[in-house]
Amino acid sequence: MQRKTVNALRILVLVIVISSIMVFAPVNALFIYLAPQSKDIQTELNRAVNNGIAGMIVYVDEGNGLPAESYAAGLHNQQSRQPAHTDALFKIASISKLYVAAAVTRLATHGQLDLDTPLLEYLPQQASQITNAEKITLRMLVQHRSGIANYTDDPAFNWFAPFDEASVTAQSLALIYNKPALFEPGAEYAYSNTNYLLLGRIIDKTLGYSYRDYIQKEFLQPQGLHHTFGVLTEPLHPSLMSGYVSGYDDDLKHLAFMSPAGAMVATAEDVALFLRALNDGSLLTQEEQALYDSLYFNSHDGWLPGYLSFARYDVPSDTVVVIFASTSGDEPWLICDIVHTRILAVLKARKQQ
């Protein structure tokens, strides 16, 4: 009798768990997760598009002299029904931080920036209104260990601000002025776009010109990355892929995020080439590479309204995978993460054949 009761309880718990998954889990992502692993990458993209992603671009570089591969699925623009194409421009959002971190690394190696100098010394006017500015170093800004609040988390932050960099920057910083620190500088980690907004300002002040021009001169031009741009400009380039928020039909490609934390626009191929160079030592000198590896990540994801971007370097397989998805939202993010895992599985299966 006791064993039957235990078994009955187990069955009841199982039913509750399964019911909860069906009710609360993202249905489309769950479908993709449970679907059989395919043998080709295009099938994985097609599944994502059939489950809520408007358009998707993938670029794969396995290294070892193997030819790179590009894939596209869905639509470049839903209104015109133009098919997605692999050479489209895309807002790469926070992947931009990899480029800014590389710029800080080079400037620090050349003695133009000191990673251990306090924020207060570099930007005294702005920093005087930032808690702990006298203890927050540039190194902490790069590593998201400053304790400064993330201005994009503030309800007053306007994702739909116009193309006016100066006013948008001032309004963004005003959202974090005189606010309590999240933690003591260096004590913890908390991802914050404010860190990279400040780094951009510091680089501009140090050089006397825009950090974007520095990145162009030092990294993009030498690497032949001619389809990477520092910021979205008007008029919009026709190759810019449209972006949508899950559940809405509005095209958000006209929105410009002007901050160094996520302003750049590029093709999937250009992002992949940059990520490869950042990880194989061809972008930075040996001294710079050692410093960069101690400072920041070797991969990055990005989000903007209408845009999801993934630039991931898989160390064990020496593989670069870039994924662009033109639908943002929690479920689309999960779908893209699942697609990335499945792409790596396809590549691994190929090598074993």
DRENKOLDREN-772649 format. One record per residue: residue in three letters; z, y, x of N, C-alpha, C in turn. Coordinates in steps of 0.05 Angstrom, whole numbers, padded with zeros to 5 digits, always signed. Last residue first. Layout:
N
ALAZYXZYXZYX;...
END
This chain:
353
GLN-00790+00238+00657-00813+00221+00650-00828+00211+00675;GLN-00753+00274+00672-00745+00246+00673-00768+00227+00667;LYS-00775+00323+00661-00771+00316+00689-00765+00286+00692;ARG-00773+00322+00605-00799+00323+00619-00796+00313+00647;ALA-00718+00327+00595-00732+00302+00587-00759+00300+00602;LYS-00710+00379+00612-00697+00357+00626-00711+00331+00620;LEU-00740+00408+00575-00747+00410+00603-00735+00386+00619;VAL-00711+00396+00528-00740+00389+00530-00748+00388+00560;ALA-00662+00418+00541-00664+00389+00536-00692+00380+00538;LEU-00674+00472+00543-00665+00459+00567-00667+00429+00565;ILE-00686+00478+00488-00707+00482+00508-00699+00469+00534;ARG-00635+00470+00466-00656+00450+00461-00680+00454+00480;THR-00608+00515+00482-00598+00489+00490-00620+00468+00487;HIS-00640+00554+00455-00638+00554+00484-00629+00527+00494;VAL-00629+00540+00401-00656+00537+00412-00656+00537+00442;ILE-00576+00556+00399-00583+00528+00395-00610+00522+00407;ASP-00582+00611+00404-00566+00596+00424-00572+00566+00423;CYS-00612+00622+00359-00624+00626+00385-00608+00611+00407;ILE-00574+00610+00319-00599+00596+00320-00612+00598+00348;LEU-00535+00650+00330-00528+00621+00333-00554+00604+00335;TRP-00565+00695+00316-00555+00692+00343-00548+00662+00349;PRO-00576+00686+00261-00598+00686+00280-00588+00683+00309;GLU-00520+00691+00243-00535+00665+00242-00559+00664+00261;ASP-00509+00745+00254-00493+00724+00265-00508+00697+00266;GLY-00567+00785+00271-00547+00776+00253-00532+00753+00265;SER-00637+00803+00275-00609+00803+00285-00590+00794+00263;THR-00700+00783+00293-00682+00784+00271-00654+00783+00282;SER-00735+00772+00335-00737+00798+00321-00722+00799+00295;ALA-00717+00747+00397-00718+00742+00368-00716+00768+00353;PHE-00733+00722+00460-00732+00746+00443-00734+00737+00414;ILE-00709+00690+00516-00715+00687+00488-00712+00714+00474;VAL-00721+00661+00578-00718+00686+00564-00727+00682+00535;VAL-00696+00622+00628-00706+00621+00601-00700+00648+00588;VAL-00702+00593+00691-00699+00618+00677-00711+00615+00649;THR-00670+00543+00728-00689+00550+00707-00682+00576+00694;ASP-00642+00507+00761-00656+00530+00773-00678+00540+00753;SER-00608+00470+00741-00637+00463+00740-00654+00485+00752;PRO-00557+00494+00750-00563+00466+00758-00592+00459+00760;VAL-00563+00548+00728-00560+00543+00757-00567+00514+00764;ASP-00604+00581+00687-00589+00556+00688-00587+00547+00717;TYR-00603+00645+00664-00609+00629+00688-00591+00605+00689;ARG-00627+00681+00609-00608+00662+00620-00619+00646+00643;ALA-00629+00728+00566-00640+00724+00593-00621+00707+00608;PHE-00642+00743+00501-00627+00724+00518-00642+00721+00545;SER-00636+00786+00445-00649+00779+00470-00631+00763+00488;LEU-00651+00810+00381-00634+00792+00397-00649+00784+00422;TYR-00657+00864+00337-00666+00852+00362-00644+00834+00375;GLY-00637+00891+00293-00664+00881+00291-00673+00865+00315;PRO-00594+00929+00330-00603+00924+00302-00632+00916+00301;LEU-00585+00889+00389-00589+00915+00377-00597+00910+00348;TRP-00560+00850+00442-00562+00855+00413-00566+00884+00407;GLY-00567+00801+00494-00568+00829+00484-00571+00829+00454;ASP-00540+00766+00552-00551+00767+00525-00551+00796+00515;HIS-00553+00746+00620-00542+00765+00600-00556+00762+00573;SER-00535+00723+00686-00550+00721+00661-00538+00741+00642;ASN-00501+00731+00727-00529+00724+00735-00546+00720+00710;PHE-00454+00787+00726-00465+00761+00717-00493+00756+00728;TYR-00420+00819+00783-00430+00817+00755-00444+00790+00751;LEU-00393+00818+00834-00389+00839+00814-00396+00831+00786;SER-00406+00781+00871-00378+00785+00867-00372+00805+00844;ASP-00461+00786+00871-00449+00761+00861-00419+00763+00856;TYR-00466+00836+00897-00473+00833+00868-00459+00808+00857;LEU-00451+00822+00949-00435+00841+00934-00441+00838+00904;ALA-00492+00787+00962-00465+00778+00964-00446+00796+00948;GLN-00536+00821+00957-00533+00797+00939-00505+00787+00939;GLU-00529+00858+00998-00528+00867+00970-00523+00843+00951;GLU-00537+00824+01041-00512+00838+01038-00508+00847+01009;GLN-00590+00808+01033-00569+00788+01034-00541+00801+01030;THR-00620+00852+00984-00616+00842+01011-00593+00822+01011;LEU-00651+00833+00921-00631+00847+00937-00630+00836+00965;LEU-00694+00802+00903-00690+00829+00893-00672+00846+00911;SER-00692+00752+00924-00715+00768+00931-00713+00796+00920;GLY-00651+00717+00910-00648+00733+00934-00672+00751+00941;ASP-00654+00691+00862-00664+00677+00886-00663+00693+00911;ASN-00634+00724+00822-00619+00699+00828-00630+00684+00853;LEU-00667+00766+00816-00639+00772+00818-00623+00747+00827;ALA-00716+00740+00808-00711+00754+00833-00682+00760+00837;ARG-00706+00720+00756-00712+00702+00778-00706+00715+00804;LEU-00701+00768+00728-00678+00750+00730-00682+00730+00752;PHE-00753+00790+00734-00730+00804+00745-00706+00785+00749;LEU-00782+00751+00707-00788+00756+00736-00764+00770+00749;ALA-00761+00756+00656-00758+00731+00670-00762+00735+00700;VAL-00778+00808+00643-00749+00802+00644-00744+00777+00660;ASP-00833+00800+00644-00821+00819+00663-00791+00813+00665;GLU-00839+00764+00601-00847+00756+00628-00833+00774+00648;ALA-00823+00794+00557-00807+00770+00564-00813+00762+00593;THR-00827+00865+00570-00838+00840+00560-00820+00817+00570;ALA-00780+00917+00550-00795+00901+00569-00809+00878+00555;VAL-00735+00971+00552-00755+00957+00537-00773+00942+00557;MET-00665+00993+00553-00691+00985+00565-00709+00970+00546;ALA-00613+01008+00538-00636+01024+00530-00663+01013+00536;GLY-00557+00994+00544-00577+00977+00531-00602+00990+00522;ALA-00525+01027+00574-00514+01000+00566-00534+00982+00553;PRO-00547+01076+00578-00553+01057+00600-00543+01029+00593;SER-00567+01094+00510-00547+01090+00530-00556+01071+00553;MET-00601+01098+00466-00607+01114+00490-00588+01109+00514;PHE-00635+01062+00423-00609+01062+00434-00611+01074+00462;ALA-00675+01082+00370-00673+01082+00399-00643+01082+00407;LEU-00715+01056+00318-00688+01064+00327-00686+01062+00357;HIS-00764+01035+00304-00763+01064+00311-00735+01072+00321;LYS-00757+00983+00287-00767+00987+00315-00766+01017+00323;LEU-00739+00962+00240-00721+00980+00255-00731+00987+00283;ASP-00762+00953+00176-00770+00951+00204-00755+00972+00220;ASP-00728+00922+00122-00735+00947+00137-00741+00941+00166;ASP-00711+00878+00094-00740+00879+00101-00747+00904+00117;TYR-00654+00835+00104-00666+00861+00097-00695+00862+00107;GLY-00633+00788+00122-00629+00794+00094-00641+00820+00085;SER-00622+00808+00188-00623+00785+00170-00616+00794+00141;VAL-00661+00863+00207-00634+00852+00204-00635+00830+00183;TYR-00717+00866+00253-00706+00865+00226-00677+00854+00227;GLY-00770+00897+00289-00743+00884+00288-00731+00887+00261;SER-00834+00890+00322-00817+00900+00301-00790+00884+00300;MET-00851+00901+00390-00847+00882+00368-00828+00895+00347;LEU-00897+00945+00417-00869+00940+00411-00865+00923+00387;SER-00950+00957+00422-00942+00930+00430-00912+00924+00425;PRO-00954+01010+00409-00963+00990+00389-00955+00962+00397;HIS-00898+01051+00425-00921+01036+00435-00929+01014+00415;LEU-00882+01110+00389-00876+01082+00395-00902+01068+00404;PRO-00890+01174+00422-00894+01156+00399-00889+01127+00408;GLU-00823+01162+00444-00840+01169+00422-00867+01181+00433;THR-00792+01106+00477-00802+01133+00476-00819+01137+00451;LEU-00737+01071+00503-00756+01073+00482-00766+01102+00479;VAL-00729+01067+00574-00720+01075+00548-00743+01074+00528;GLY-00751+01045+00620-00723+01052+00620-00712+01058+00592;PHE-00793+00987+00618-00789+01016+00614-00759+01022+00610;THR-00840+00942+00642-00811+00947+00638-00807+00977+00638;HIS-00888+00926+00661-00884+00926+00632-00854+00927+00626;HIS-00891+00921+00715-00904+00944+00703-00901+00946+00673;LEU-00863+00899+00765-00855+00897+00737-00866+00922+00722;GLY-00867+00892+00820-00891+00891+00803-00886+00889+00774;GLN-00824+00899+00852-00827+00872+00840-00853+00870+00823;PRO-00828+00954+00865-00831+00933+00886-00835+00905+00875;GLN-00820+00975+00810-00845+00978+00825-00848+00958+00847;LEU-00766+00958+00799-00788+00952+00782-00815+00954+00797;PHE-00731+00975+00842-00733+00948+00833-00759+00942+00818;GLU-00733+01029+00859-00721+01009+00876-00727+00980+00868;LYS-00759+01059+00818-00768+01061+00846-00758+01037+00863;GLN-00732+01044+00771-00761+01042+00772-00770+01040+00801;ILE-00680+01058+00784-00686+01030+00779-00716+01025+00781;TYR-00688+01114+00788-00679+01099+00811-00685+01069+00808;ASP-00702+01128+00737-00721+01132+00758-00714+01116+00783;ARG-00653+01116+00712-00677+01101+00705-00699+01104+00726;TYR-00617+01152+00732-00614+01124+00740-00639+01108+00734;SER-00647+01216+00747-00639+01194+00728-00637+01167+00741;TYR-00616+01255+00800-00638+01249+00781-00630+01223+00766;GLY-00575+01260+00833-00587+01284+00825-00612+01280+00808;LEU-00543+01217+00849-00571+01219+00859-00583+01247+00854;THR-00494+01227+00823-00495+01221+00852-00523+01226+00863;LYS-00509+01234+00770-00495+01256+00784-00497+01252+00815;ASP-00531+01184+00757-00547+01208+00754-00535+01231+00771;ILE-00486+01151+00766-00510+01148+00783-00527+01173+00781;ILE-00452+01170+00725-00444+01172+00753-00468+01170+00772;ARG-00481+01157+00679-00475+01185+00685-00467+01189+00714;GLY-00480+01101+00683-00505+01116+00683-00501+01145+00690;LEU-00425+01092+00679-00439+01086+00704-00466+01100+00706;LEU-00417+01106+00625-00405+01122+00647-00418+01117+00673;LEU-00445+01065+00600-00452+01093+00595-00441+01111+00617;TYR-00415+01023+00619-00442+01027+00630-00454+01054+00622;ASN-00367+01029+00591-00367+01026+00620-00394+01033+00632;THR-00382+01027+00537-00373+01053+00549-00374+01052+00579;ASN-00389+00976+00523-00413+00991+00529-00406+01018+00542;SER-00347+00925+00545-00348+00952+00533-00373+00967+00542;TYR-00307+00868+00544-00335+00879+00545-00336+00905+00531;ALA-00252+00861+00580-00260+00868+00553-00287+00881+00555;TYR-00202+00830+00618-00231+00834+00614-00236+00840+00585;GLU-00144+00857+00653-00158+00838+00635-00188+00845+00635;ALA-00127+00892+00694-00109+00870+00685-00124+00849+00669;GLY-00158+00935+00707-00159+00912+00724-00144+00888+00714;PRO-00116+00981+00675-00140+00977+00690-00138+00953+00709;GLU-00081+00954+00619-00079+00967+00645-00105+00961+00661;PHE-00117+00957+00557-00099+00944+00576-00099+00960+00602;LEU-00141+00994+00525-00138+00967+00514-00118+00951+00531;ALA-00110+01059+00522-00125+01038+00536-00120+01011+00523;PRO-00117+01105+00466-00101+01087+00483-00118+01066+00498;LYS-00161+01161+00473-00152+01137+00459-00135+01120+00477;ASN-00185+01205+00497-00156+01206+00491-00146+01182+00473;TYR-00250+01187+00475-00232+01206+00488-00204+01205+00478;ILE-00284+01157+00446-00264+01142+00462-00245+01161+00476;LEU-00319+01191+00421-00306+01170+00405-00284+01155+00420;ALA-00343+01221+00459-00322+01233+00443-00306+01213+00427;LEU-00384+01188+00476-00360+01191+00493-00337+01203+00477;SER-00420+01197+00433-00409+01170+00439-00384+01172+00455;GLN-00432+01251+00437-00419+01241+00412-00407+01214+00417;ALA-00458+01251+00487-00434+01267+00482-00418+01257+00458;THR-00502+01218+00475-00483+01211+00496-00457+01226+00492;VAL-00528+01247+00435-00518+01220+00429-00497+01212+00450;SER-00542+01293+00463-00523+01295+00441-00511+01268+00434;ALA-00578+01271+00502-00555+01287+00509-00534+01288+00487;GLU-00618+01242+00473-00600+01229+00491-00575+01245+00497;ASP-00645+01235+00417-00633+01258+00430-00611+01248+00448;PHE-00674+01208+00370-00681+01208+00398-00670+01234+00411;PRO-00618+01196+00323-00645+01203+00331-00649+01202+00361;ALA-00578+01139+00304-00580+01166+00314-00609+01171+00323;PHE-00560+01092+00281-00585+01103+00271-00590+01132+00281;TRP-00511+01078+00296-00532+01063+00307-00560+01074+00300;ASN-00459+01118+00307-00483+01118+00290-00505+01103+00305;PHE-00389+01108+00302-00413+01107+00319-00438+01103+00301;ALA-00346+01104+00270-00360+01129+00269-00386+01129+00286;PRO-00321+01056+00281-00336+01058+00256-00353+01084+00254;ASP-00329+01033+00347-00317+01053+00330-00334+01056+00304;ASP-00358+01000+00379-00341+00987+00360-00328+01007+00341;THR-00383+01032+00415-00400+01022+00393-00384+01006+00373;TYR-00344+01044+00453-00351+01065+00433-00368+01054+00410;ASN-00292+01005+00472-00321+01004+00468-00329+01023+00446;ALA-00240+01033+00513-00250+01023+00488-00281+01023+00487;ILE-00223+01012+00579-00234+01034+00561-00246+01021+00536;GLY-00209+00974+00614-00191+00978+00592-00200+01001+00573;SER-00240+00956+00657-00229+00984+00657-00207+00988+00636;ARG-00271+00913+00666-00242+00910+00669-00228+00937+00670;HIS-00326+00906+00670-00314+00907+00644-00283+00902+00645;GLN-00348+00910+00721-00338+00884+00713-00325+00884+00685;VAL-00360+00964+00726-00382+00944+00727-00373+00918+00715;LEU-00308+00986+00722-00329+00993+00702-00350+00971+00702;MET-00285+00966+00768-00274+00958+00742-00294+00964+00720;ARG-00314+00993+00807-00315+00964+00806-00306+00953+00779;LEU-00298+01045+00799-00326+01038+00792-00328+01007+00789;THR-00230+01044+00772-00250+01046+00793-00278+01039+00783;ILE-00177+01077+00743-00201+01060+00737-00222+01065+00759;LYS-00138+01113+00753-00134+01086+00763-00159+01068+00759;GLU-00151+01160+00728-00144+01162+00756-00140+01134+00769;ALA-00158+01145+00676-00182+01151+00692-00176+01152+00721;ASN-00121+01132+00637-00120+01117+00662-00144+01123+00680;THR-00160+01156+00583-00135+01144+00592-00138+01128+00617;ILE-00201+01211+00589-00201+01182+00587-00175+01171+00599;GLN-00207+01263+00599-00200+01256+00571-00200+01226+00567;SER-00223+01266+00650-00197+01278+00644-00188+01272+00616;ALA-00275+01248+00651-00253+01229+00656-00226+01240+00650;GLN-00306+01293+00643-00305+01273+00622-00280+01255+00626;GLN-00293+01321+00691-00293+01334+00665-00290+01314+00643;PRO-00299+01285+00735-00273+01297+00728-00272+01309+00700;LEU-00328+01235+00754-00334+01251+00730-00308+01265+00720;TYR-00307+01218+00804-00336+01220+00799-00343+01237+00775;GLU-00252+01219+00800-00265+01234+00821-00295+01237+00817;LEU-00241+01186+00757-00233+01215+00755-00247+01231+00777;LEU-00252+01135+00774-00271+01148+00755-00266+01178+00755;PRO-00235+01124+00843-00229+01126+00814-00250+01142+00799;THR-00268+01079+00887-00261+01106+00881-00256+01109+00851;ASP-00288+01030+00898-00259+01031+00894-00250+01060+00891;LEU-00342+01034+00907-00333+01018+00884-00303+01021+00878;ASP-00376+01090+00921-00353+01075+00930-00341+01060+00906;LEU-00445+01103+00935-00423+01100+00916-00401+01084+00929;GLN-00472+01104+00982-00476+01127+00964-00456+01126+00941;GLY-00473+01061+01016-00452+01081+01020-00455+01105+01002;HIS-00507+01019+01007-00517+01041+01024-00497+01064+01027;THR-00476+00990+00971-00482+00979+00997-00492+01000+01017;ALA-00478+01024+00927-00452+01019+00940-00457+01008+00968;LEU-00532+01022+00913-00520+01047+00921-00494+01044+00935;ARG-00536+00967+00900-00551+00978+00922-00539+01005+00932;THR-00499+00964+00857-00496+00947+00880-00511+00959+00904;VAL-00522+00998+00819-00496+01004+00830-00491+00989+00856;ALA-00568+00967+00809-00571+00994+00820-00544+01003+00833;ALA-00547+00921+00786-00562+00919+00811-00564+00946+00825;ALA-00526+00944+00740-00507+00932+00759-00521+00928+00786;VAL-00574+00958+00715-00555+00979+00723-00535+00968+00744;TYR-00595+00908+00706-00610+00927+00722-00591+00949+00732;LEU-00558+00886+00671-00564+00872+00697-00577+00891+00716;LYS-00559+00918+00627-00536+00921+00644-00541+00907+00671;SER-00603+00903+00596-00605+00927+00613-00583+00929+00633;ILE-00584+00866+00562-00596+00856+00587-00600+00878+00607;SER-00571+00895+00517-00552+00894+00539-00561+00879+00563;ALA-00639+00908+00499-00610+00913+00494-00593+00910+00519;ILE-00693+00903+00499-00677+00881+00512-00647+00886+00511;LYS-00742+00909+00454-00717+00922+00463-00698+00901+00474;PHE-00807+00891+00478-00783+00884+00462-00759+00901+00472;LEU-00878+00881+00476-00854+00895+00486-00831+00890+00467;ALA-00915+00819+00480-00904+00842+00465-00881+00855+00480;ASP-00940+00775+00499-00939+00799+00517-00928+00823+00502;THR-00942+00735+00461-00923+00732+00483-00920+00757+00500;HIS-00939+00754+00392-00954+00748+00416-00936+00751+00440;ALA-00939+00740+00321-00924+00746+00346-00941+00738+00370;PRO-00991+00765+00278-00976+00743+00291-00961+00753+00316;GLN-00983+00813+00227-00994+00808+00254-00978+00786+00267;ARG-00968+00831+00177-00973+00802+00181-00985+00795+00208;SER-00952+00881+00169-00980+00878+00174-00988+00848+00176;GLN-00897+00870+00159-00913+00886+00140-00943+00882+00144;GLN-00878+00842+00203-00879+00829+00177-00897+00844+00158;ASN-00903+00834+00267-00896+00854+00247-00899+00842+00219;HIS-00906+00787+00293-00901+00811+00309-00891+00834+00290;LEU-00880+00726+00266-00896+00751+00264-00887+00773+00283;GLY-00881+00659+00292-00874+00679+00271-00892+00703+00273;ALA-00878+00650+00363-00879+00639+00335-00872+00661+00316;ALA-00897+00635+00430-00892+00654+00409-00894+00640+00382;TYR-00888+00624+00500-00891+00614+00473-00885+00636+00453;SER-00906+00609+00567-00899+00628+00547-00905+00617+00519;GLU-00886+00584+00631-00897+00579+00604-00888+00600+00585;ALA-00905+00580+00701-00888+00590+00679-00902+00585+00653;PRO-00917+00523+00742-00927+00546+00728-00908+00554+00705;LEU-00873+00508+00797-00885+00500+00771-00895+00525+00756;GLY-00846+00522+00843-00875+00524+00843-00888+00516+00817;ASN-00792+00520+00831-00804+00498+00847-00834+00498+00846;GLY-00784+00545+00763-00782+00547+00792-00797+00524+00806;GLU-00788+00546+00709-00772+00525+00721-00770+00526+00751;ASP-00788+00593+00662-00795+00591+00690-00776+00570+00703;VAL-00810+00612+00599-00795+00592+00614-00806+00591+00643;TYR-00802+00653+00543-00815+00651+00570-00797+00632+00587;VAL-00814+00664+00475-00799+00649+00495-00815+00648+00521;ILE-00805+00700+00415-00820+00697+00440-00802+00682+00460;MET-00809+00703+00345-00795+00694+00369-00815+00692+00392;GLY-00795+00733+00281-00813+00727+00303-00797+00720+00328;ALA-00755+00724+00241-00781+00736+00235-00802+00730+00256;ILE-00717+00669+00226-00724+00687+00247-00752+00698+00242;GLY-00709+00631+00184-00698+00658+00182-00704+00678+00204;ASN-00731+00581+00193-00703+00583+00184-00692+00611+00188;ASN-00780+00582+00215-00778+00571+00188-00750+00573+00176;VAL-00765+00599+00266-00780+00618+00248-00778+00608+00219;ALA-00742+00552+00285-00726+00577+00283-00739+00596+00264;ARG-00786+00517+00285-00762+00512+00268-00746+00537+00264;ASN-00818+00541+00323-00827+00540+00296-00804+00534+00276;LEU-00787+00532+00369-00792+00559+00360-00800+00559+00330;GLU-00791+00476+00372-00764+00489+00369-00767+00518+00359;THR-00845+00469+00380-00833+00458+00355-00806+00471+00350;GLN-00852+00490+00431-00864+00504+00408-00851+00495+00382;ILE-00828+00453+00465-00815+00478+00460-00826+00492+00435;ASP-00824+00382+00449-00838+00406+00459-00824+00431+00450;LYS-00797+00342+00427-00807+00337+00454-00821+00361+00465;SER-00735+00355+00391-00764+00352+00393-00771+00347+00423;GLN-00680+00324+00363-00689+00338+00386-00719+00333+00389;PRO-00672+00329+00292-00678+00313+00316-00688+00330+00339;ALA-00623+00375+00267-00650+00365+00268-00654+00348+00293;LEU-00574+00399+00270-00574+00371+00262-00602+00359+00264;TYR-00587+00452+00283-00569+00437+00301-00571+00407+00295;ILE-00618+00467+00240-00631+00465+00266-00614+00448+00285;PHE-00578+00466+00200-00602+00449+00197-00615+00445+00224;LEU-00543+00504+00219-00534+00477+00217-00558+00458+00215;ALA-00574+00550+00213-00567+00541+00240-00557+00512+00240;ASN-00577+00550+00157-00601+00547+00173-00595+00538+00201;VAL-00522+00556+00141-00538+00533+00133-00562+00529+00151;PRO-00464+00569+00173-00491+00580+00170-00511+00557+00165;ALA-00409+00542+00133-00425+00542+00158-00452+00556+00152;PHE-00385+00539+00082-00380+00562+00100-00398+00564+00124;VAL-00403+00493+00055-00398+00519+00041-00398+00542+00060;MET-00408+00452+00091-00430+00458+00074-00428+00486+00061;ILE-00357+00453+00114-00380+00458+00131-00404+00467+00114;SER-00326+00439+00069-00322+00465+00082-00346+00473+00099;SER-00344+00387+00061-00348+00408+00040-00346+00436+00052;ILE-00324+00363+00107-00353+00364+00102-00360+00385+00082;VAL-00269+00370+00098-00282+00381+00122-00312+00384+00118;ILE-00261+00342+00050-00255+00371+00052-00269+00384+00075;VAL-00275+00290+00066-00290+00303+00044-00286+00334+00045;LEU-00235+00281+00104-00263+00281+00112-00281+00296+00092;VAL-00190+00282+00071-00192+00302+00092-00222+00304+00101;LEU-00201+00236+00040-00198+00262+00027-00202+00285+00048;ILE-00200+00196+00079-00225+00201+00064-00224+00229+00051;ARG-00146+00200+00093-00167+00205+00113-00194+00212+00100;LEU-00122+00185+00046-00118+00212+00056-00139+00220+00077;ALA-00138+00132+00043-00147+00151+00022-00144+00179+00031;ASN-00112+00111+00087-00142+00111+00087-00152+00131+00066;VAL-00059+00118+00070-00068+00131+00095-00099+00133+00095;THR-00059+00083+00026-00053+00112+00023-00063+00128+00046;LYS-00069+00035+00050-00088+00045+00031-00084+00075+00027;ARG-00022+00029+00080-00047+00032+00094-00069+00043+00075;GLN+00016+00024+00038+00018+00047+00056-00009+00052+00071;MET+00000-00024+00017+00000+00000+00000+00000+00025+00017;
END
